[in-house]
Amino acid sequence: MSAGNGAKSVLRRLVNASTVERILISFAALFMAVVVGAVIVLVSGRVATCQTAATTLFGLGFCYDPIEVYLVLFNGALGGPFLLDAPGLFNPNWNPLNFGFALTLKETTLLIFTGLSVAVAFRAGLFNIGTQGQLILGALATALFAFFVAPFLPAGILGGLILIPLAILVGALVGGLYGAIPGALKAYADANEVITTIMLNFIAAQVAFVLVSEFFRNPDSQVVETTPLPDWGTLLPVAFPKGGDFSLLALAFGLGLVVAVWYLLEQTSFGYDLRTSGEQPEAAEYGGVDAKRTTVTSMFLSGALGGIGGAIWVLMVMGKWQAGVPSLGFDGITVTILAGNNPFGIIPAALLFGTLKSGSLAVQFGTGVPKQLVGVLRGLIILFVAMPEFFRMIGSSINLETDDDAVATDGGRSLLGGDDE
């Protein structure tokens, strides 16, 4: 068997893997990432200079202890469930309602929205790299709408019940319209959506910056930001009163959207048209699907989900729009690949990514490991877990029929010198 056929055989196995097998592969990849990361930490600790070795192995001293690094990472992300002085032992005094766990859930919540945004486009066969721009403009629209409408509403819970849903809806609408632009360019001008969405990211960031700095800037701040919203107009923490900028209401909303997007994609005629257009565009058009309209609608929906992510960032985290929006849209691409474009898979993928992001901060401040090495560990875990799904996506989009399969299909006639006729 040739190397090419061997590669196709592996890809076919990944494509046909069951849900249980894919989960086992992900855990195996995670374990391998941890092992490789531990080796890198040890090697780095050996070449680094320190007064006291953090650990000793084989009679050699190492400046960094990989077990301590991983314990600090997960302790920081989950709020201290493990005892550092007794590795592997559960902390009986652990209380999950703390700042560290709230920070992890905050990142998870935001990544659910951006992950869904990218997933919808991917399922339609479109590469929406512009979720970041759609998120930025959705966030700005949310902040400005809430700021100008708040004075006309009663302060308190009643005002919040009116203002917050409307502000999220505005963010979704603006994000959706911005996402529809590359969709229309793709449908009617055959413009490559990868190029257009990337360029529109830069346009969105600069337009938002100019609008705020020149027209809507908070006069009491030296930072380029809008005026803060009233507390009753934001998503305040309920179970995490000590901080973390996390709201259970936002997480519940995100989980509800996961179910809604799954239902839309899997149980509706529109979802069928969208998936068919992405998987078999020729068959979809033959079956009467309006490919151009589906492309624009899919990108609008994808952009709307990105805009909702921006709205939640404003209403839950910042309470205003501020320059320097985090790269949540780009992180959403990684989350989607980790999830294999499955809406339900986005939940654990976002949780893993959120854990790594929040735990990395604890490693930087709680150990002597440089932040560059922490970034390597985080990247390794993401890379190892994502690659099986990445290759599975590749395998789903190419012809995996081997030469042997072709011979079997034509009855071996090619080996006999042509057709019998």
Secondary structure, 3 states (H helix, E strand, C coil): CCHHHHHHHHHHHHHCCCHHHHHHHHHHHHHHHHHHHHHHHHHHHHHCCCCCCCEEECCEEECCCHHHHHHHHHHHHHCCCECCCCCCCECCCCCCCCHHHHHHHHHHHHHHHHHHHHHHHHHCCCCCCCHHHHHHHHHHHHHHHHHHHHHHCCCCHHHHHHHHHHHHHHHHHHHHHHHHHHHHHHHHHCCCHHHHHHHHHHHHHHHHHHHHHHCCCCCCCCCCECCCCCHHHCCCCCCCCCCCCCCHHHHHHHHHHHHHHHHHHHHCHHHHHHHHHHHCHHHHHHCCCCHHHHHHHHHHHHHHHHHHHHHHHHHHHHCCCECCCCCHHHHHHHHHHHHCCCCCCHHHHHHHHHHHHHHHHHHHHHCCCCHHHHHHHHHHHHHHHHHHHHHHHHHHHCCCCCHHHHHHHCCCHHHHCCCCC
